[in-house]
Amino acid sequence: MKQTRSGIRLISLILAFGVLITAVTYAGSIYVSGRKWLNNEQNTRISAARKTTLQGTIYDSAGTALAESYTAGERHYISDDAARLALAHTIGDQYGQSAGGAESRFATTLLGMTDLTRTELTISAITGSDPVGYDIVLTVNAELCKYAASLFPKGKTGALVLINYKTGAILAKVSLPAFDPANIEASVADTAYYDRVLQYRYAPGSTFKTVTLISALQNLPGVENETFDCEGTWQFADYTLKCAGSQAHGEMNLVRAFAESCNITFARLAYRMGAEKLKATAESFGFNRTFSFDDVRLNPSYCLNGASTAGEVLQAGFGQGTTQATPLHMAMISGAIANGGEMMEPKIIREIRRHQSGAISTMQSEVFLRAADEDTCLKAAKYMYEAVRSGTGTRAKISGYTDGYVCGKTGSAESTNDKSAETDAWYTGFIYGDEAHPYAIAVVIEKGGSGGQTAAPIAAAVMKKAMELSVY
């Protein structure tokens, strides 16, 4: 009888614990979904509040007003046409066409519909005045974004993002094609409202070799002392793999294979490690997971799965096949390597302020995950430095810069299975050893050709400009 009672108590405790877990999960889901709904343009409370509320101002990090209201029911945007277009996806619009922009994502704050503004709402009710929302100061610099957009080759689309890898702050963010927040009715390209920095998944091409490199350093003892041979092509079963232009790199060590971006070497490394080990390293850097950040809606990136074929593993070694990543995620990966393995959560709000008054909330940096150990990241940083010093990334060098080291990786990614289109040009990298400029960057120019020729010099110019503007 005593054992029966003990068993009943145990079952009751298990059931109670299960109910508690379910309740907490449900409550969390309701909280997250509720926040999304509050800021959704289809929420009629948002559209109604915009007619009666003096919306808060959106500023850039230098204090430039990007969007502001002088009276309830209207909105004015920065008058500089080039800056407005460069910042379009970051600012957003009043109609929810670009749902990830500040106008939509932070609508409840700008409209005074959050817990922060209850005091203001009470005062408005007593005085009979229109309610006033909160101002938001973003982390991006308008002048830097405008400059970055001007560097894109004429007629080319793509994305660029610069982050502070110590804090997670997004310092510059450009997605092309763009739209005009001040003229939302104007005809634009079909994908103009799509934020390529946060939403578009590209094949990362050889920029993914940073992940393959770290996986090899972790899983293949002695790999740094090996000699590799590249004849330009490699036939594996039904797959024919080639280096760019079928270039034969000959015999080389791992440093040169990375610096010269040898596809065959990195395909062989991926094959030797196998799907599970490469996938595990990729997942430690955030692949195959849902991102849930307060400030940005970042689409997930993918690399391999339980059903991946041998061919897909080979292609994953150099960032092709089923491998997909967003530009922001690639910048975060570079930032994590520079930051000793710590990947910071991306942030785009620097401050929330009472309207035309002092800050009531400031950005708090948060570690998102630990991607790798510090020693391995230091080794990877040295490889990335060599790629810029003497490899495919030499055009990423910053003229006259001596305070730190420019480290990076280029990529030229196939955007179609039949190779009928020009490759997407990639570059991702960082500044190392310069505490005043902890920059990590990712640039992709769609159908831009060679990453070393097209994307790398843009990255160098943007980071140099950020230094000149003292952007942090």
Buried (B, 14 or more C-beta within 10 A) or exposed (E): EEEEEEEEEEEEEEEEEEEEEEEEEEEEEEEEEEBEEBBBBEBEBBBEBBEEBBBBBBBBBBEBBBBBBEEBEEBEBBEBEBBBBBBBBBBBBBBBBBBBBBBBBBBBBBBBBBEBBEEBBEEBEEEEEEBBBBBBBBBBBBBBBBBBBEBBBEEBBBBBBBBBBBBBBBBBBBBBBBBBBBEBEEEBEEBBBBBBBBBBBBBBBBBBBBBBBBBBBBBBEEBEEEEBBBEBBBEBEEBEBEBBEEBEBEEBBBBBBBBBBBBBBBBBBBBBBBBEBBBBBBBBBBBEEEBEBEBBBBBBBBBBEEEBBBBBBBBBBBBBBBBBBBBBBBBBBBBBBBBBBBBBBBBBBBBBBBBEEEEEBEBEEEEBBBBBEEEBBBBBBBBBBBBBBEBBBBBBBBEEBEEBBBBBBBBBBBBEEEEEEBBBBBBBBBBBEBEEBBBBBBBBBBBBBBBBBBBBBBBBBBBBBBBEBEBB
